[in-house]
Amino acid sequence: MKINWNYPTSVWVGENRINDLFIGCETLKIKKPLFVTDKDLVDLPMVKNFFSKFKQSFEKVPIFSNFSGNPNGENVEEGVLVFKKNKCDGVIAFGGGSGLDVGKAIAFMSGQSRPIWDFEDIGDYWKRADSNKIAPIIAVPTTAGTGSETGRATVIVNKKTGIKKIIFHPKILPSVVIIDPCLTIDLSPRLTAATGMDALAHNLEAFCAPGFHPMADGIALEGMRLIKKSLLTAVTDGKNITARLDMMVAASMGSTAFQKGLGAIHSLSHPVNAQFNIHHGLSNAIFMPYVLTFNKEDIEKKIVLICNYLNIEKNFNSFIDWIMKLRKDLKIPHKLSEVLDEKKFDLNKFSQMALDDPSTGTNPKKLSKSDMKVMYEHSLLGKLF
């Protein structure tokens, strides 16, 4: 057996650790950072107040924010132009999944001559990149969901095909991560719920993925425990710092754990995110029980182990009941048809896209296009197996 395990980077955790961002730049010898955050964050008072202080330590700090959820390749290209125009030497990726993914992609593509799609997470495509020309990255998450801050990939939509692509390189992993729960205090209950379910999907699918990776399994279990303990509190009492910190750490843990693999929850989600611009965490939450019940035969023993750790009655149905109650308490829609126009949903097209998604390969149960159709149909109807 020969297996490679990769684990995260320097992670600075605690209240008001955002104030150490300049130290992070000094540590990585970044003198001309590009500050990357999405258009929904850039004008918030919290960001404006912090940025006005931070930029005083530098001669100039350009901002790139011309993107929002589900960013595409053109957004990255525009950001690279801003990076080069200002002769930047590093990237501060600030925000939720979109801000972190775009920031990481800009740092990566700033030194490459090939199109970003040439570095899709297929085989050893990442070796096509010039590793010496990847700019250093500091990641500052402001949500507790994607865990992109501890990931070695970025997810970008190819507008020409309408497909989300996973771009991978080991050096896309940020060199410094700042986890400051104070940055998530103003996150709305709706987004707290959706991003929290995204973190749960990452930990859950990683634990259920096949393969030998006890380190990932242990991290995924504890990530799920933190989510069970704190997600509802973070939604109902957004100023609870302990709950906010638990959720941020659980998100980073999910991203760390899912190097082991993901599964059909993500396979079904990615096409819907790209084509209908539905929040990724929300779609993961919707698909979760349908995928779990479809995979039951292959994951039941692992689900019982999760139940044991989470202090849930030790059987598969009890776990599904917990997921269903959690979704209800978080006001997550039960059916996919509640968040998109079913008439515009091409079942054949989306089933093929889901089958082709990289996450499909590590689903516990080998999948076919017809399997994807069944799970989509059940999620549209709200019918569990």
N, C-alpha and C positions, 0 to 999 in steps of 0.2 A: 504494500500500500504506500503510495506517495501522494501526499496532500499538502497544499500550501495554504497556510492560515495567515491572514493579514489583519492587523488591528489598528485602532485609530491613532490619533495624533495628539499633540498637546492641547488639552482642554482646560480652560480657566473658568471655574464655576463659582458663582456666588452673587449676592445682591450688589448692584452698582459696579460690577466688573467691567461694564462698558467703559468706565473711566480709565481702564488700562489699555484701551485700544492703541494709544500712542506708543506704549511700551511694546505692544505687539509689533508695530511697524519698526521700531528700533531693533527688536530682536531679529526680524527678518531683513533688516537693512533696506526697508522700503522708504524711499525719500520723496517719491512722486506717486502717491496712491491714486487710483481711480475708485471713487465711491459709487458702488452699484446698488441701487434699490428701485423697487417698482414704483410706478406713477401713483399708486394708491397710498404709498407711505411717504413719499418725498416731501409732501406739504403738511404732514402732521406736525403739530407743535412739538411733540417729543423729539422727533427727528430734527426739526429745524433748530431747536434749542441745543441739542447735543452737537449737531454739525457745526454750528456757529463757534462753539468752543474748540472743537477738535481741529478745525481748519486753521486756527491761529498758530498751530505748531508747524505749519508748512507754508511754503511760499505760495502754493496753489494746490487746490484739491478739486478737480473737475468731478461732476456728478453725471452719471448716465442712468436715466430712469424711463426711457421711452419704451416701456413694455408693461404687460400686466400678467394675469394668470395664463398658464399654458403657453409660454413664450416660444417663438419660432426662430428658425435659422437667420432670417433677416434681422431680427432684433440683435442677435449675437454679432452679425456682420457690422451693424451700425455701431455697436459698442466697441468693437475692435478698432474701428476708424477713430473713435473718440480717444481710445487708449493710445493709439499711435500718434495722433495729432498733438496730444499733450505730452508725449514722450514719457508716459507713465512706466513705472517699474514694479508695480504690484497692484493687487486688487483687494478692496474691502467689499465683500459680498454681504449685504445687510438686508434682512427681511425674511419672508416666508420662503416656500419652496421655489417660487419663480425668481425672486431676487438672488437666492443662493445659486440656483442652476445657471442663470445668465452670467452672474459674476464669475463662477468657475469656468464656464465656457469661454468667456472673453479672455481670461488669463491663459487658458489653454491654447486658444486659436490665435492669440497675439503673435505667436512665433511660428505658425504653421503656414505652409504654402498650398496644401491640399484642401479641398472642401471638407467641412465638418463631418459630412456623411461618410467620408472615408474612414472615420474612426469609430464607427458603430461597434457596439459590444458583440462582436462576432469573432470567434477564434482569437487570433493574435493581431487583429487589425490595429490595435493600439501601438504596436511596434512600428507602424508607419510614421508615427509622430517624431519630431525632433524634441527629445526630452529635455535638452539643454536650453530650450527657448520657451519653456512654460513659466510664466510669471508666478511669483509667490502669492498665496491667497490667505487672507484672514476671513473667517466666516463668523457672522454674528446673526444667529437666528432670532426672529421676533415672533415665531409661532412654535407650537410643539406638535409637529406632525411628520413632515417628510424626513427629517434627520439628515438632510442633504449635507449638513455641516460635517458629518463624519463619513461621507460617502466618497467613493472613487469614481463616480460617474455623474453625468448630468443628463437631464431629460429634456429634449428639445423637439418641437413639432416641425416636420418637413411640410411646408405649406403646399408644395406641388403634389404630394401624395396624400396629405391629410393624416399622416401617421406619426405617432410619437416615436422618437428614436432615442435609444440609450447610448450615449457617447461615453466611452470608458478610457481612462488612462490612470495608472497608479498615482501620478503626480497631480491629478485633479483634486486629490484629497487635500483640503486646506491644511496649512502648516500650523496654524493657531486657530482655535475655536474659542469664542467667548460665549458662555452660557449665563445669561443674566435674567433671572425671572422677572425683574422689574420691567423688562421690555415687553412682556406679554400681558401686563395688568389691564391694558385698555382693549385687548382683543375681545371682540363681541362674543356673547354666548354661542351664537350660531357657528362662528368660525372656530371657537374653542372646541366645540363638539365635533365638527367635521375633521379638524386637524388631529384631534385626539383619537378618533376612530382610524385615521390613517396610520398613526403610530401603533395602534393595536393590530391593524392588518399586517404591518411589517413584522412585528414580533411573533404574531400567530403563524403567519405563513412560513417564516424562517424556521420556527420550531417544528412545523409539520413537514418541511421539505426533506426529501430523502438525502442520505449521505452522512458521513461520519464527521461531526464537528461539535464535540461536547462544549467547547468554549462558547460557540454561538448559541447553542441550546440553553446553556446556563444564563447567558445574558438575556435571551428572549423571555425566559420564564420570569426573571426578576422585572423585566420591562413590563410584562403583562400584570404583575402584581402591583406595581406602582400605578398603572393605569386604572386597575380595579379600585385601588385605594383613593385615587385623587381626581379622576376625570370629572365625575359628577360635581365634586366640590369646586373644581376650577370653573365649571360652567355656571354654577349657581352663586358662587362667591368669588368673583374674578380677582379680588384683591388679596386673596389668601396666598401668600408668598410660598408657603410650604407646598401647597397643591400645585401651584404654577411651576415650581422647581422640579417636583416629581415628574410632571408631564414633559418638561423640557428634556430632562435626563432620559426618560423613557423613549422619547423620540430619537435621541442620539443612539440609544441602545438598539432600537429597532433597525436603524440603518447599519449599525455595526454587525448585528446578527444576520441581516439578510444577504450578506456576502455568501451565506450558505445556499440561498435560493429564495424565490418567492413562489407564486403559483397562480391559479386561475382567477383569484380575486383581482389581481393586477392585470392579467391578460384581458379580462372582460372590461376593466376600467379604462385602460389606455385608449382604445378606439373611441369610446364615448367621450372622454375628455377632449380628444383632438377634434372630433367632428361636431360636438354639441357644446363645447366649452363649459362642461360641468366640472365643478370642483372635484379634484382627485380624491380627497378624503371622503367626501359625500358619496361618490360612486362606490368606493371601497366598502363603505358602511352598508350601502344598499345590497351589494352583491354578496357580502360576507356569509349570511346563513345559507344562501342557495349553493354556494361553493362548498361550504362545510358539509352539508347534507349529501351533496353529490359525491364527495370524497370519503364519506363515512367509513366505508369498508377498509380503506387504506390508512386512516388516521385515528380510528377509534381508540386504540391503545395509547396513543400520544395525547389525545384529548383527556383521557382519564388521568394521565400524569399531570396535565395542566390543572385539572380540577383539584387534584390532591394538593398542589402548591398554592392554589388560589382559595382553598377552603370552600369549594363548591362540591355538592354531592357527586360522588365519583361515578358518573355515567355520562354518556354522550348527550342524551336528551337534556340533562340538567345544564350542560354547558350551552346548548342551543337556547334553552330557556333564558339563561343569563344574558346571552347576546341579544335576544329579542327584547327583553325588558330594558336593557341598557339603551338600545336604539330608541325604544319608546320614550324613555325618560329624557333622552337627548333630543326628542322631536325629529328623529331621522325618518324620512319617508320609507315605507315598507316596500313599495314597488318602484321599479325603474320608470314605469309609465307616468309616475307622478312628477317627474323632473324633465321629461322630454316629450316631444310630439311623436307618438307611436307610429303615426302615418309616415313619418320621415325616416323611420328606422328600418333600414334594409337588412333583414335578418341574415341573408346569405353573405352579403358584403361584410357585415360586422363579425360574423362567425369566423370567416376566413382571416380577417385582421387579428382577431383574438388568438386564433390558432398559431398565427405567424409571430406573435409577440414573444420576445425573449423569455418572459416569465413562465411561459407554458412548459418549457423544458424541465423545470424543477417542481412542477405540480406533483403531488404524491401519486396521483393516478394518471396513467398515460391517457392523453386526450386526443379526440378526433374532432373534425369540423362539426359533426352531428352532436357531439357532446356539448360543444360551445352553443349550438342552436338550442339545445334543451335547457341549458342554464340561462340563456338570454330569455327564452320563452317563459320559464318559471319566474324569473325576476320581473318580467313585464306583467305577469298575471298575479304575482304575489303568492305563488304556490310553492310550498316546500315539498321536498320529495317524500 
